[in-house]
Amino acid sequence: MPGKQAKLLTNDHIQDLLVFAETTRYPERNRVIVLLSVKGVLRAVEIAKLTWDMVLDASGAVGSVIELRDCAAKKGSGRLIPLHPQLRQALIVWRSMTDGTGPVVQSERGRQMNSVSIVNWFAAAYRALGLEGCSSHSGRRTFITRAARLVHTAGGSLRDVQLLAGHRSIVTTQRYIDGDSVAQRKLVSMI
């Protein structure tokens, strides 16, 4: 990742983003955009290309996973992403307000939003909240860092985080993970 990395979000920042989404013209759609980033580990381009058939199960209800297809993923890195309960609930609410076909995130004209529009939505939200150094990638980076810190408690490994992120290389995943100085101090004192 050349250049400056997007800043990580705290729980308060995520809550502020969700509150901001509630103040917009399309609160339910925008709540889904936020949660697809911070709970679904999707990139802006993947949020834009996500379609309802990737989140609905065989009976037509919101399922338990996102089946992100290669055509919607960066570099064809399609994958299955288990749905976080908060994201699943937001998708259920949003689906009840749409016809449940085509793109999940639509423009006000009913067309697929493009990835630049998603990036710009996040930029406007962070600017309104006074959060500097954050971008559309902040939610994804926050997810990856948190997942890396917690994966051992779920019985998994960094490889599981890599697969959720859709990275071809574990080295790419490692670059996303922010260090924790408190944990480093504890670790050193244990040695």
TAZI-V779186 format. One record per backbone hydrogen bond with DSSP energy under -0.5 kcal/mol. NH is the residue of the N-H (numbers start at 0). CO is the residue of the C=O. If there is no record, write none. Layout:
((NH CO) (NH CO))
This chain:
((6 132) (13 9) (14 10) (15 11) (16 12) (17 13) (18 14) (19 15) (20 16) (21 17) (22 18) (22 19) (23 20) (26 23) (29 25) (30 26) (31 27) (32 28) (33 29) (34 30) (35 31) (36 32) (36 33) (37 33) (38 34) (39 34) (40 36) (41 35) (46 42) (47 43) (48 44) (49 45) (49 46) (51 101) (53 50) (54 51) (55 51) (56 60) (59 56) (62 54) (65 80) (66 53) (66 64) (67 65) (67 78) (68 66) (71 68) (72 68) (72 69) (75 72) (76 73) (77 75) (78 67) (80 65) (82 63) (87 83) (88 84) (89 85) (90 86) (91 87) (92 88) (93 89) (94 90) (95 91) (96 92) (96 93) (97 94) (103 49) (104 49) (105 103) (106 110) (109 106) (112 104) (116 113) (117 113) (118 114) (119 115) (120 116) (121 117) (122 118) (123 119) (124 120) (125 121) (126 122) (127 123) (128 124) (129 125) (129 126) (130 125) (131 129) (133 130) (137 134) (140 136) (141 137) (142 138) (143 139) (144 140) (145 141) (146 142) (147 143) (148 144) (149 145) (150 146) (152 149) (153 149) (153 150) (154 151) (155 150) (159 156) (160 156) (161 157) (162 158) (163 159) (164 160) (165 161) (166 161) (172 168) (173 169) (174 170) (175 171) (175 172) (176 172) (176 173) (180 178) (183 179) (184 180) (185 181) (186 182) (187 183) (188 184) (189 185) (189 186) (190 186) (190 187))
